[in-house]
Amino acid sequence: MAAGSEVYVLGGYQTDFARNWTKESKHFSALMREGVLGALETCSIAPEEIESAHVGNFAAELYCMQGHLGAFFTEVHPAFSGLPTGRHEAACASGSIALLAASAEIEAGRYDLQAVVGIEQMKTVSAAEGGAYLGTAAWYEQEAEGIEFPFPKLFGRLGDEYDKRYGLKDEYLAEISRLNYDNAKLNPNAQTRTWYMNREHALCRTDDNPAVGGRIRIADCSQVTDGAVCVFLASRDYAEKYAKGMGLKLEEIPRIKGWGHNTARLRFADKVAESANDQYVLPHVRSTVTSAMRRAGIEDVNGVDGIETHDCFTTSEYMAIDHFGITAPGESWKAVEEGWLEIDGKHPINPSGGLIGAGHPVGATGVRQLLDSHAQVTGNAGAYQVEGAKNFQTLNIGGSGTTSVSFVVGV
C-alpha cells in the first residue's frame, strides 16, 4: 500500500454462533442490528461517525426471501438513514469481498470510517433444502442439481485428489476435526463449545458419524450457523484520532498489512485439470496466500504467528496446511502429526475453532476471521490466545476453491 493509505482495523462484535434466530422468532434485521450495535458499543464509536457500510452475504434471497441487504443497515439506527451502503456476494467468501471493497474505498480516500457486516441466517430450512441452496455456490446444473449435499461430495473429491497425488490417511482428517472442536471449547461464541468430539469419534464409521459425501463424514463438516459479525475499518487519519481518544498509540491499532484475492474456474473438475502438472492441488489458493504475504512484506509462513483458515471440511484445512507453506506440497500430514497446528504449536491454525468448531454462517465467516485475527494481535483472544501474536493471516474460500481471499492483520 502507498504511504498514507493504510487501512486500520478498530475491532468489532460477533453474535453467539450457537443461537438459532428462527427458533427465537427473530427476523434477519434483528441479527444485523445486534451485530452492528454490539460493534458500536464494543469499539466506543458513535453511529453518526460511520460514513459507509458494506454487507457480505451469500444467499439471503434463498434462506430468508430477502434481497437488498445494504438497505437493512439503515434500519439499525436512525443516524444511518441516507448512508451509502452495498451488498457483496462471493459464496462463502462474501464477507471477505465486502472487506476488500471497504478497504479499497479507504485507500482511495473516499471515506475515513466504514462498517463491514458479514451475515447469514441459515437455520430457516431443512438440512436437505439448505444443502441444495449451498449447491448454488458451485455450477448448480452441472455439479449440484439433484445431488444430496453436493458440497461435502465436492470437498470429498479434494481429499480424493490429495490421496491420488500424495496419499491421505483418514486419521489426519480426524485429528483436524478433533483440534477444531477442542479449540472451540475455549471460544465463548463458538457454536460447538458444549459439544463432544474426539479423534476416536471422528474416526468411527458407525451411524454416529455417517458419510455425507464420499470420504466426508459428519465430523469432517463445518456447521450450519446463524450469525453476524461487524468490524470497523478506518483510515490513518481517523485511526490517529481514535487512538488518542482511547488512550492508545497508533501503532497499537492493527492494520491490514496485506491482502490476496484470486478467482479460479467454477467447476471443481476444471480446477483439478488445470493443476494436473502443478505441485499444489489448488494453485490459485496458493497464490492468494502468497500475494497477501508479499504485500505485507512477509517472506513466508514463519512471518505469521497464526492462521484462521477456511475449514468448511477437514479436507480444505488439510489443503491449507501445505498451501500456506507450513509443509512441502503433499506433506500436510507432517504438521498434523507433529502437533504444529495446536494453539501453542509452531504454526497455530484456527485457535477460534474455525468453521468446524466455531461455526460457519456463510456470509459472515471472512469477517469473523478478520475479527478473530484482530483479537489475537491485540492480545484479546482470551482462552484461545496465541501467545505473543503480532501477525495473523486469514484464508476465506468461496465455492470449491473458486474465490479465495486472504488478509494479513498485524500491529
C-alpha positions in Angstrom: 0.0 0.0 0.0 1.1 3.6 -0.7 2.2 5.7 2.3 -0.8 7.2 4.0 -3.3 4.7 2.6 -3.1 2.2 5.4 -6.3 0.5 6.5 -6.7 0.1 10.2 -9.0 -2.5 12.0 -10.6 -0.9 15.0 -12.4 -4.0 16.2 -16.0 -5.2 16.2 -18.5 -7.7 17.5 -19.7 -11.2 16.9 -23.0 -12.7 17.8 -23.2 -16.0 19.6 -22.9 -18.6 16.8 -24.8 -21.2 18.8 -28.1 -19.3 18.6 -31.0 -20.2 16.3 -32.7 -17.0 15.4 -35.6 -18.7 13.7 -36.4 -20.6 17.0 -36.2 -17.2 18.7 -38.7 -15.9 16.2 -36.4 -13.1 15.3 -36.1 -11.5 11.9 -33.0 -11.2 9.8 -33.0 -7.5 10.6 -32.6 -8.3 14.4 -29.5 -10.3 13.6 -27.9 -7.4 11.8 -29.0 -5.0 14.4 -27.3 -6.9 17.2 -24.1 -7.3 15.2 -23.8 -3.6 14.4 -25.0 -2.1 17.7 -22.7 -4.6 19.5 -19.7 -3.4 17.5 -20.5 0.3 18.1 -20.7 -0.3 21.8 -17.6 -2.5 21.9 -15.5 0.0 20.0 -17.0 3.1 21.6 -17.9 4.6 18.2 -20.9 6.8 17.8 -23.4 5.9 15.0 -23.0 9.3 13.5 -19.4 8.7 12.7 -20.0 5.8 10.3 -19.6 7.1 6.7 -20.4 4.0 4.7 -21.3 0.3 5.1 -20.7 -2.9 3.2 -22.7 -6.1 3.8 -21.3 -9.6 2.9 -24.0 -12.2 2.4 -24.3 -15.3 0.3 -28.0 -16.3 -0.1 -30.5 -14.3 2.0 -32.8 -14.4 -1.1 -33.0 -18.2 -0.6 -32.8 -18.7 3.2 -34.8 -15.6 4.1 -36.6 -14.5 0.9 -34.8 -11.2 1.2 -32.5 -9.2 -1.0 -31.4 -5.6 -1.0 -29.4 -6.2 2.2 -27.4 -2.9 2.1 -30.7 -1.1 2.9 -31.1 -3.2 6.1 -28.1 -1.4 7.5 -30.1 1.8 7.6 -32.7 0.1 9.7 -30.2 -0.4 12.6 -30.1 3.2 13.8 -31.7 6.5 12.7 -28.3 8.0 12.1 -27.7 5.6 9.3 -30.6 6.9 7.1 -29.1 8.0 3.8 -25.7 6.3 4.2 -24.1 4.8 1.1 -24.3 1.0 1.5 -23.9 -2.1 -0.6 -24.1 -5.9 -0.5 -21.3 -8.2 -1.8 -21.7 -11.9 -2.7 -19.0 -14.5 -3.5 -20.4 -17.6 -1.8 -18.5 -18.4 1.4 -16.1 -15.6 0.7 -18.8 -12.9 0.6 -17.6 -11.4 3.9 -14.0 -11.0 2.6 -15.1 -9.5 -0.6 -17.0 -6.9 1.4 -13.9 -6.2 3.4 -11.8 -5.8 0.2 -14.4 -3.3 -1.2 -14.4 -1.3 2.1 -10.6 -1.2 2.4 -10.2 -0.2 -1.3 -12.5 2.8 -0.6 -10.5 3.9 2.4 -7.3 3.6 0.3 -8.9 5.7 -2.4 -9.7 8.4 0.2 -13.4 8.2 -0.2 -14.2 7.5 3.4 -12.4 7.5 6.8 -14.6 5.1 8.7 -16.6 2.2 7.3 -18.7 -0.6 8.8 -18.4 -4.1 7.3 -21.1 -6.6 8.3 -20.9 -10.3 7.4 -24.2 -12.0 8.0 -26.1 -15.2 7.2 -29.3 -16.8 8.7 -29.3 -20.4 7.6 -31.5 -22.3 10.1 -34.6 -21.3 8.3 -34.9 -24.5 6.2 -34.3 -28.3 6.4 -30.8 -29.7 6.1 -31.6 -31.1 2.6 -33.0 -27.8 1.4 -30.1 -25.9 2.9 -27.7 -28.3 1.2 -29.3 -27.5 -2.2 -29.0 -23.8 -1.5 -25.3 -24.2 -0.8 -25.1 -26.0 -4.1 -25.6 -22.7 -5.9 -22.0 -21.8 -4.9 -20.9 -24.4 -7.4 -22.1 -24.7 -11.1 -25.5 -25.8 -10.0 -26.8 -27.6 -13.1 -23.5 -29.4 -13.6 -22.3 -30.1 -10.0 -25.3 -29.8 -7.6 -28.7 -30.3 -9.2 -30.3 -33.5 -8.0 -27.4 -34.3 -5.7 -28.0 -34.6 -2.0 -25.5 -32.4 0.0 -23.3 -31.5 -3.1 -20.6 -29.7 -1.2 -19.4 -32.5 1.1 -19.0 -34.5 -2.1 -17.0 -31.8 -3.9 -14.7 -31.4 -0.9 -14.5 -35.2 -0.6 -13.1 -35.1 -4.2 -10.5 -32.6 -2.9 -9.4 -35.3 -0.4 -9.5 -37.9 -3.2 -7.2 -35.8 -5.3 -4.7 -35.5 -2.5 -5.0 -39.2 -2.0 -4.3 -39.8 -5.7 -1.3 -37.5 -5.8 0.3 -37.9 -2.4 -1.7 -40.3 -0.3 -4.1 -39.3 2.5 -5.0 -41.2 5.7 -8.3 -40.7 7.4 -6.6 -40.3 10.8 -5.1 -37.0 9.7 -8.5 -35.6 8.9 -9.9 -36.9 12.2 -7.1 -35.1 14.1 -8.0 -31.8 12.3 -11.6 -32.3 13.4 -10.6 -33.1 17.0 -8.4 -30.0 17.1 -11.1 -27.6 15.9 -13.6 -29.0 18.4 -11.1 -28.7 21.2 -10.3 -25.1 20.3 -14.0 -24.2 20.1 -14.4 -25.2 23.7 -12.2 -22.2 24.6 -14.3 -19.7 22.5 -17.3 -18.3 24.2 -19.0 -17.5 20.9 -18.3 -20.9 19.2 -21.3 -23.0 18.1 -19.9 -26.3 19.3 -18.3 -25.1 22.6 -20.5 -27.6 24.6 -20.4 -30.4 22.0 -18.5 -33.6 22.4 -15.9 -34.8 19.9 -12.6 -36.6 20.0 -10.3 -38.2 17.5 -11.9 -41.7 18.0 -15.3 -40.4 17.4 -14.2 -38.5 14.2 -12.6 -41.8 13.0 -15.6 -44.0 13.8 -17.5 -45.5 10.8 -20.9 -46.0 12.5 -24.3 -44.4 12.4 -23.0 -41.8 14.9 -20.7 -40.4 12.2 -22.4 -41.1 8.9 -20.9 -40.4 5.5 -22.4 -37.4 3.7 -20.1 -37.3 0.6 -17.5 -39.9 -0.3 -14.8 -39.8 2.4 -16.5 -36.8 4.1 -18.4 -37.7 7.3 -20.4 -35.6 9.8 -17.3 -35.0 11.9 -15.5 -33.6 8.9 -18.1 -30.9 8.2 -18.4 -27.2 9.2 -21.7 -26.2 10.9 -24.9 -24.7 9.7 -25.0 -21.5 11.5 -26.9 -18.2 12.1 -24.6 -15.3 12.8 -23.5 -11.8 12.2 -20.1 -10.1 12.6 -19.4 -6.4 12.3 -16.0 -4.7 12.1 -14.9 -1.2 11.6 -12.1 -0.2 9.1 -10.6 3.2 9.2 -8.1 5.5 7.5 -4.9 6.6 9.2 -6.4 10.0 9.9 -9.4 8.5 11.7 -7.2 5.8 13.5 -4.9 8.5 14.9 -7.9 10.4 16.4 -9.4 7.1 17.6 -6.2 6.0 19.2 -5.8 9.3 21.1 -9.4 9.1 22.3 -8.9 5.5 23.5 -5.6 6.3 25.2 -3.7 4.1 22.7 -0.7 4.6 20.5 -1.4 4.4 16.7 1.0 1.5 16.4 -1.2 -0.5 18.9 -4.1 -0.5 16.4 -3.9 -3.4 13.9 -3.7 -2.8 10.2 -4.5 -4.8 7.1 -0.9 -5.3 6.1 -1.5 -7.4 3.1 -4.2 -9.0 1.0 -4.6 -11.6 -1.7 -7.6 -12.4 -4.0 -8.0 -14.8 -6.8 -10.9 -16.5 -8.6 -10.4 -19.9 -10.2 -12.7 -21.7 -12.6 -16.1 -22.6 -11.2 -16.2 -26.4 -11.7 -14.0 -28.5 -9.4 -13.1 -30.8 -12.3 -11.7 -27.8 -14.3 -9.6 -26.7 -11.3 -8.1 -30.2 -10.9 -7.4 -30.4 -14.7 -5.6 -27.1 -14.7 -3.4 -28.1 -11.7 -2.6 -31.5 -13.0 1.1 -30.6 -13.5 1.3 -28.2 -10.5 2.7 -29.2 -7.2 -0.2 -27.5 -5.5 -3.7 -29.0 -5.9 -5.3 -25.5 -5.9 -2.6 -23.2 -7.2 -4.9 -20.1 -7.2 -5.4 -20.6 -3.5 -1.7 -20.8 -3.0 -1.3 -17.6 -5.0 -3.9 -15.8 -2.8 -1.9 -16.7 0.3 1.5 -15.7 -1.0 0.1 -12.5 -2.5 -1.1 -11.4 0.9 2.3 -12.3 2.5 4.2 -10.4 -0.2 2.1 -7.3 0.2 2.7 -7.5 3.9 6.4 -7.7 3.5 6.4 -11.2 4.9 8.8 -13.8 3.4 6.9 -16.9 4.3 4.6 -18.6 6.8 7.2 -18.2 9.5 6.4 -14.5 9.5 2.9 -15.0 10.7 2.1 -16.1 14.3 -1.1 -17.9 13.5 -3.8 -18.6 10.8 -7.6 -18.5 10.7 -8.4 -20.7 7.7 -11.4 -21.9 5.8 -12.1 -25.4 7.2 -15.5 -25.9 5.6 -14.4 -29.5 5.7 -11.3 -31.2 7.1 -10.0 -31.6 3.6 -10.0 -27.9 3.0 -7.9 -27.4 6.1 -5.6 -30.2 5.1 -5.1 -28.4 1.8 -4.5 -25.1 3.5 -1.6 -26.5 5.5 0.7 -27.1 2.5 -0.7 -24.1 0.6 0.4 -21.8 3.4 3.8 -23.4 3.1 3.8 -25.0 6.6 4.9 -28.1 4.8 6.1 -29.0 1.4 3.3 -29.8 -1.1 1.5 -33.1 -0.3 3.1 -33.3 3.2 0.4 -31.6 5.3 0.3 -34.7 7.4 3.6 -33.8 8.9 2.2 -30.7 10.6 -0.8 -32.7 12.0 1.5 -35.5 13.2 4.0 -33.1 14.9 1.3 -31.0 16.7 2.4 -27.8 14.9 -1.3 -26.7 14.5 -2.1 -26.5 18.2 -2.6 -23.1 19.9 0.8 -23.5 21.5 2.3 -25.1 18.4 4.8 -24.0 15.7 2.0 -22.8 13.3 -1.3 -22.5 15.2 -4.4 -22.9 12.9 -7.9 -21.9 13.8 -7.4 -21.2 17.5 -11.1 -20.0 17.4 -12.3 -23.4 16.4 -12.6 -22.4 12.7 -15.7 -23.2 10.7 -15.9 -26.8 12.1 -15.8 -25.7 15.7 -16.8 -22.0 15.9 -19.5 -22.2 13.1 -20.0 -21.1 9.5 -22.6 -18.5 8.9 -21.5 -18.3 5.2 -21.5 -14.6 4.5 -20.1 -13.8 8.0 -17.1 -16.1 8.0 -14.5 -13.9 6.3 -15.4 -11.0 8.6 -15.2 -13.3 11.7 -11.8 -14.5 10.7 -10.6 -10.8 10.4 -12.1 -10.0 13.8 -10.5 -13.0 15.5 -7.2 -12.0 13.9 -7.7 -8.5 15.4 -8.3 -10.1 18.8 -5.2 -12.2 18.5 -2.8 -9.4 17.6 -4.2 -7.1 20.3 -3.9 -9.9 22.9 -7.7 -10.0 23.5 -8.5 -13.6 22.3 -8.9 -14.8 25.9 -8.6 -18.6 26.4 -7.6 -19.2 22.8 -4.9 -16.5 22.6 -1.8 -17.4 20.7 1.0 -16.0 23.0 2.8 -13.0 21.6 0.9 -12.9 18.3 1.8 -9.8 16.2 0.8 -11.0 12.7 -2.2 -13.2 11.8 -3.3 -14.4 8.4 -6.7 -15.4 7.1 -7.9 -17.6 4.2 -11.5 -17.4 3.2 -12.8 -19.6 0.3 -16.0 -19.4 -1.7 -17.2 -22.4 -3.7 -14.9 -25.4 -4.2 -11.7 -23.4 -4.0 -13.2 -20.9 -6.5 -13.0 -17.4 -4.8 -10.2 -17.2 -2.3 -9.3 -14.1 -0.2 -6.5 -13.7 2.4 -5.6 -10.9 4.8 -2.6 -10.4 6.9 -3.6 -8.4 10.0 -0.9 -7.1 12.4 0.4 -4.4 14.6 
